[in-house]
Amino acid sequence: MNHIAPGRNAGVYSYDDIDRRFVAERVEQFRAQVERRLSGELTEDEFKPLRLMNGLYLQLHAYMLRIAVPYGVLTARQLRKLAEIGRKYDKGYGHFTTRQNLQFNWIKLEDTPAILHELAEVDMHALQTSGNCVRNVTTDQFVGAARDEVVDGRVYAEILRQWTTLHPEFTFLPRKFKIAIMGSDADRAAIRVHDVGVFAKRNERGEVGFTFYVGGGLGRSPFIGKLIRDWVPEEDFVAYLEAILRVYNQYGRRDNIYKARIKILVHELGQEKFTQEVEEEFARLRGPKYRLAPEVVDEIRRRFGGPAYETLTDEPESFQAAKAANPDFARWVAVNVLAHKVPGYAAATISLKPAGGIPGDATSEQMELIADLADAHSFGELRVSHAQNLVLAHVRQDELFTLWTALEANGLGTPNAGLIGDIIACPGLDYCALANARSIPLAQAISARFADPARQQTIGELGIKISGCINACGHHHVGAIGILGVDKKGEEFYQITVGGDPTLTTAIGDILGPAVTADETVDAIEAIVEVYLSNRHDGERFIDTLKRVGHGPFKERVYAAH
C-alpha cells in the first residue's frame, strides 16, 4: 500500500487504484473465509485468526467489527458511510475508541463481507485493527492544525502505516503492538503508555528528529515507556523502528500471553540491555535500504495537501460579539476550542459525552449531521480523538457560532472537553466478554452528577477514566481519577485510583482504598472533588493539589463512613 494519490479532501490521504485493488482482493478473500465458516468447513478455532486479521471480534452478544481510521483522520464522505453502515447493519450507532477507530458492536457474521465491501468504496477497511501486528498508529487529534505544533505527525504516521501494512516480519508478533506520535510539547497522544512512543521535534537547525520511548503500556502490569534514544534523525526513522521491532520479535515471549508485550521484555532485560540490543540491530540496518529520503517525506507531505485557508485576523468582531451576547457559547469556546496555527481559524472539539450519555457513542443521524458540518465548516475533514470525541480542525472563528448553534440544537454542544464530564470509558461488561464490571452505566451516572457546565468549568481540568477489567482499555491507570471494575463473588465493585497522568510527565495512579459499589463510587467522586476544591490554590489543577496535600485528605473523606 505504497502508492497513494493526493487526497481529495484537505489533509486526508486518498488511495489510488493499486490500494483499492488490494483492499478489494482482501474483501473477497474474507468473503470466501466467512462462507467456509458458515458452512461448517472451518471451525471457530480455525476461523478466529482469519477474522481477527480483518478486525472482527466475537463479543458477549454479537460480533464486533473495528474499523481503521488511520491516525484518526477521516473525511465527511467516510463518516457518512459509517453512519449508513450503522443504520443498515448495526443498531443505528457506532462507538469511537481510544485508538481513534470506530467499532460496531452488533454485527452479524454473514453481513461482514458486505460491510467491508461498502467500506472499501470509500477507501476504508479493518486491516490490522486486531491481531498480533502493528495496530492503528495514533497521534494528536489536532495534528496539522494546533498552534503549538512543531512537527506534523500525520506525515510520519502515514509513513508507518505504509511500512507496517502486511510487513512480512511484523504480521505475527508475540503480541499486539501500538505506536503513538506527538509533535508538540503538549502531549495529547499519551505516547509514554504505548509500546513505542515517538516525540517528534526539531533541533536548533530546524531539522526533524525523534525521541523514542519504548515499553509503555497499561493493562495487568502498567509500565511507563523508557527513553532509549533522545535523537534519531529523520532519515533513520524507519530503520530505528525496524530495529526495535526486530529485537521484540526475536526476544518477546510467545509462551505466555500475559508476558508477551514489549513492556515485559524491556522490564526483564532492563533498559540498558534492551537499548544495547536495539542499537546493535540499528547499526546493522542503517544504510541506503532503510534510509528515509527527504524527497519521500516531502512527497508524502505534499500529498496531504492543505486547506485553502483565507487571510483572516484573529478574534474578529463578530466572534467577540457572539461570545459577549451568549454566555453558553462563550463557555463552549473556552472549553472546546483550541488555538489554530492559522490566524482567524480554530479547532473545535465535538463532545460525544453529553450529561448521562455513553462516552464515544454517536448515532447515525449525529454522524451525518457532523459530516455535513465538516463539509460546511472544516474543508470536509474530521478527526477522532483518543478521548473518544470528534474534532473539526479548521473552522473559521467567525463561523464558530453558527457551528455551535447547530451542535447545540442536536445535543452535541456539551462544553466539557478535558473536564470531569469528558469521561473515557471502555464498553465494559455490557459488551466485552473479558470485563468484570460495567463501565458505561457508571460513566453515565458520574456525568449526570456533574452535569452542570458551570460547575464543570469551576472544577477545571480533571480526567476520569474507567475500565471494566484489568486489561485497562479505558486507560484508568493514567486518569487523574481512575476507576477499575472488579468482581467480588459475582458482584460488581470499583477500585479508585488518583494521580494518574497521560502526558509526557506520565504517572500511574495510586489506589486510594478498598473497592466500593457503583453507587458508592459516584459519591466517592463527589467527595474527592469537594476535598480538591476546599484545598486548591488559585489556578491549581486537581493533580497539582493532590501532589501538594497528599492522598490523606481524599482517602479520609471517601472512606469516612466505612
C-alpha angles and dihedrals in degrees: 000000000000102000107078122160126220114288120258091213123056112269096003126112116226129206123242127214093278092056093044092051091050093051092045091053091051090051092053091045090054091045088061091047092052091050090053091050093049091049091051094245088119122047120220090255090053093044097046099080090045095053093044090056086059097047097258120140130181107229134179098284107011144347118296120212118202115205120208118238102180110227088342098286123129140154130247088247091055092048090052089053090052089051091051092050091048091053096042103040107016133037098285100279145067135213122232113213141209088255090064090250133116127240131201109204104190105053127149115223093228091056096052099089091050090050092050089048091053091047090052089057088068096038096261133125144160099241117144094001088122140015131063096306138097103295129210108314109233133205143164114317088223094051113149092015112055117107092221094054117123100176128023103238094195091076094056094038088056090049088054092046091056094042096049100041105112091341102180094224098042105045093090106035122164087263141346115302128212129192128188129187128200126186103188136055090249098079106215094161101061091232097174094063093057130091085249123012118191123199109196116205145148130246126224089279092054094250119147119243139156140235113211126213116184135188103032122142144127128221124090093347112029118205134176114230116260122230107243101164130012098196129029113168117236093250090060097046096107094037093055093049090047089053092051093049093046091054090048092047091051100044105023117116116256097170097068123041091201092058099038102094119099090243089070092048092051090047094049097042092040127235094272097049093043091050090049091053091049093047091051091050091045091053089055094048100041111107145074096316093060099028113125100220119216091234090057091052091046092051093051090047090049092050091059086064115190141250116273093246118193124223104261140154126240120256098012116203094252090055093049091047092051091053092047092050098044120043092187091057091045090053092050091051092049093051108028104032126083128198113262127220090234117068114248095025134094140189112236126201116215105208117224088190109087115172106284092007132129110261112246098006120129126178121228089250091053092048091052092049092049090049089054091049090049090054092047099043113013110041092263093294132123139179133213113216126213085237087068097252133114127241135205099204104190111043123152110240091229089058097049093092092053089048093048092048091056092045093047092051090056101044095260101104099088109145100215109108106149093359131111093275092056092087122175112213136169120226089259125182092336088077114356123089091205098055126108097196143013118270102179100062090047092051089049092050094049094047090048090052090053096037097128107102093205091054092048091052090049091052090049129188109011122141121204118195124186129196124185093210144009092277084082100214086158091056092234092161092069099039117116078230113021126190124196123190114225134180119235111184092321096318126111116242132168130223116210124214128183135197102040118151126190097189129091088285087062119186134176112228122245123236109254098202145298120346116266137199123270094259091047090050093059090049090046091056088050090051092048091052092048092052090048094050093047093050106035125108122226111298094000118146122226092252091052093050090049092053092049101046099028130222096293101088092045095048092047093053096043095049099034092113095044 
